[in-house]
Every structure is written in C-alpha cells, then in structure tokens.
Amino acid sequence: MLQFKNYARPDTVEEAYELVRKGRMNRIMGGGVWLRLQDRRISTVIDLSSCGLDKIEETEDAFVIGSMVTLRQLECHQAFNDATCHVFERAVRDIVGTQMRNLATVGGSVFGRFGFSDVLTALLALDTEVELVGAGTVSLATFAQMGYERDVLAHVIVHKHDYRASFQVVRRSATDFPVLNVCAAEWDGWHVAVGARPTRARLVEGAALGLPATFTAEELAAACERLAQLPFSGNMRGSERYRRHLARELGRRAICQTAGLEPPSPDPVAPAPRTVCAHTLETPDQASEGGDPACS
Ligand SMILES: Cc1cc2nc3c(=O)[nH]c(=O)nc-3n(C[C@H](O)[C@H](O)[C@H](O)COP(=O)(O)OP(=O)(O)OC[C@H]3O[C@@H](n4cnc5c(N)ncnc54)[C@H](O)[C@@H]3O)c2cc1C
C-alpha cells in the first residue's frame, strides 16, 4: 500500500522544487494514478495542483502544456491535435478509459518515462522540449535518456511546424499496454520514435535513419531495417523477434501514411455504423407505436 507521512500543496513550482530536494523520500504527485499502485512509504508527497500548471497555452510558435494538464484535456484540444496530425489523440485513446485519462497527467506520463508509454513515443517524434525547474529546458529526446533526478517538470513545449505525422501501435487487446508503438513525423526531415521495446522509446532521425524527404522503396526498406536494429527484448506481451518485426512493419506504415503513400489505417475504435431497421422507418404511425417488434 502507498503511504504518505506528510502532504504538501505548494503554490509555486519553485516551492515544489525546494520541497522535493529537501528529502530523499519526497515525491511529486501528478494525477497519482501510477503512484497509487506502488507499495512504498513517501515522506512528503507534493501535490502540484495549486501551481497553475493545468493549462494549455498556444503561442505563435508553440503549445505550452502545463504538467498538470490531463491526458484527456490534451486529447480533446482541437488546435493542438489539428496542428500535430492527431498523433497524440491516437496515442492515448486506448489508455484504459476516459475516467483514467481525466486523472493521469501529461507531466506524470512524461516524467515517468515508462517503457510502455504511448505518450512519450508520440511526443518524441514532434519538436518537443521539457521545462524542468532545476535542470532547465531540454529536448524531450535528451530527457528520455536521462536518469531520474528529483526535479519538477513544469511544462512540456511542443513547437509548431508544418507537421506530417502518423502514430501506429499494436496491442494484444484494446486498452492493454502496447506491444510496440511507433510515431513518424516529417518536419525538417524525418523523425521516427519507437517505444515499448519494451524499454523507453528511442528517437531515430537524421543520418541514423538515413531517409531523405522523398525516398525510393529501397531507401524506405533500409530505414525500416535500421528501426528493426534498435535494442529490443521480450516480455509477456511479445518476444524480441516479434517486436523487431513490428518495428519494421509499423515503421513502414507510419512513414508511408505520413508521406501520403498509403491511406490512414482503419480506425479500430471508431463507432460501428448504426444498423437501421427498415421496418421502423415505414410509417410515422408505426414509429410512434414503437416500430415493428421484430426490430426491437
Ligand atoms: C492501469 C494503467 C494502464 C496504463 N496504460 C497505459 C498505456 O497503455 N499507455 C501509456 O502511455 N500509459 C499508460 N498508463 C500510464 C498513464 O498514462 C500515466 O502515464 C501514469 O498514470 C502517470 O501519470 P500520473 O499523472 O498518474 O502520474 P503520477 O502517478 O502522479 O506520477 C508518476 C511519476 O511521475 C512523477 N511526477 C509526476 N508529475 C511530475 C512532475 N510534474 N514533475 C516531476 N515528477 C513528476 C511522480 O513522482 C511519479 O514518480 C497506464 C497507467 C495505468 C495505471
């Protein structure tokens, strides 16, 4: 069971940072959704909900996302999703359910750098930075490789570009953790993030990916092969070999869909088309009587 000795609710991120640095066993709480699953004793838990970090601000060249913004808030933010080809929306829609996404925060998801994270993979392929109170502003790609320091993540900044992007994932069942996820984005060249390897997502770009803006079938195959050569391992959701295969195939799909060479994958969670029973539409009288019982 998770136990807190003290509870603090500072008004600023600077106060929160001081508190977290004060004790080795002090921890920040975002939505608390992941934290609450742990069996540990926390000396002081620091709740950021009074620090004014629950807003998404759109500036001329970026979206500045407070760390306490929930996954659901960002998933429903029209301007952000339109500007980023809906990759975030695609990435989070299968995370358990709406109630949970109303609690889980962007800060907790990014700071956690969970190996399975769909959030990290989606944001990694975009031009994203994180603003930490102690360590300052660093690119998400750098942050994803860093160790866990006692710091406070204040904002996630997604810079605007003329993005073309696609998010692909395989889950064994809807709402399960991903077996593997890939996000490809084209802005100043190609950027492809591969996550749930099952360790932390990795970004492959530039010479490491070797994919020109317009590419031949051979160049695409070589780039996908490079994705498949990342370190992978097996766990209960999939073997190393299966993940390698998925990295190659999901990478290919993500790049082709981004480049407009393939139509978007069918939406697995789109509401099924409603079947309308012809009998119920026959006459207004029948409709007011409740229609044909055969159709009920
Ligand atoms: C059952 C379940 C299934 C899930 N499935 C998926 C999935 O399929 N895909 C996916 O991407 N995610 C998944 N998640 C993870 C989820 O989306 C969130 O990432 C997770 O709950 C963390 O967010 P939180 O706000 O609850 O963070 P918390 O639990 O509050 O915190 C998580 C960690 O981050 C630290 N922290 C939080 N905020 C900050 C901050 N601002 N600064 C510094 N440190 C901070 C905390 O100290 C803690 O160590 C799942 C979670 C659960 C519980």
The ligand as an ORCA input file, in Angstrom:
! r2SCAN-3c Opt
* xyz 0 1
  C      -3.628      0.529    -15.401
  C      -2.817      1.522    -16.185
  C      -2.660      1.350    -17.547
  C      -1.894      2.266    -18.285
  N      -1.750      2.076    -19.636
  C      -1.005      2.946    -20.352
  C      -0.821      2.765    -21.760
  O      -1.298      1.824    -22.380
  N      -0.062      3.690    -22.419
  C       0.507      4.771    -21.773
  O       1.167      5.574    -22.411
  N       0.334      4.951    -20.455
  C      -0.382      4.073    -19.713
  N      -0.519      4.252    -18.367
  C       0.213      5.357    -17.708
  C      -0.637      6.617    -17.585
  O      -0.984      7.055    -18.872
  C       0.145      7.744    -16.904
  O       1.332      7.945    -17.593
  C       0.502      7.432    -15.498
  O      -0.670      7.159    -14.785
  C       1.286      8.585    -14.839
  O       0.537      9.763    -14.808
  P       0.062     10.386    -13.411
  O      -0.380     11.782    -13.659
  O      -0.911      9.471    -12.761
  O       1.431     10.404    -12.588
  P       1.751     10.025    -11.051
  O       1.315      8.633    -10.746
  O       1.226     11.100    -10.174
  O       3.329     10.132    -11.112
  C       4.120      9.237    -11.856
  C       5.615      9.534    -11.545
  O       5.991     10.799    -12.050
  C       6.391     11.702    -11.014
  N       5.798     13.002    -11.377
  C       4.510     13.247    -11.702
  N       4.361     14.522    -12.116
  C       5.586     15.093    -12.031
  C       6.097     16.394    -12.318
  N       5.310     17.382    -12.809
  N       7.404     16.633    -12.103
  C       8.212     15.651    -11.632
  N       7.796     14.399    -11.345
  C       6.512     14.131    -11.552
  C       5.857     11.099     -9.728
  O       6.664     11.430     -8.599
  C       5.905      9.611    -10.034
  O       7.211      9.115     -9.830
  C      -1.278      3.367    -17.616
  C      -1.459      3.547    -16.234
  C      -2.216      2.644    -15.515
  C      -2.387      2.880    -14.032
*
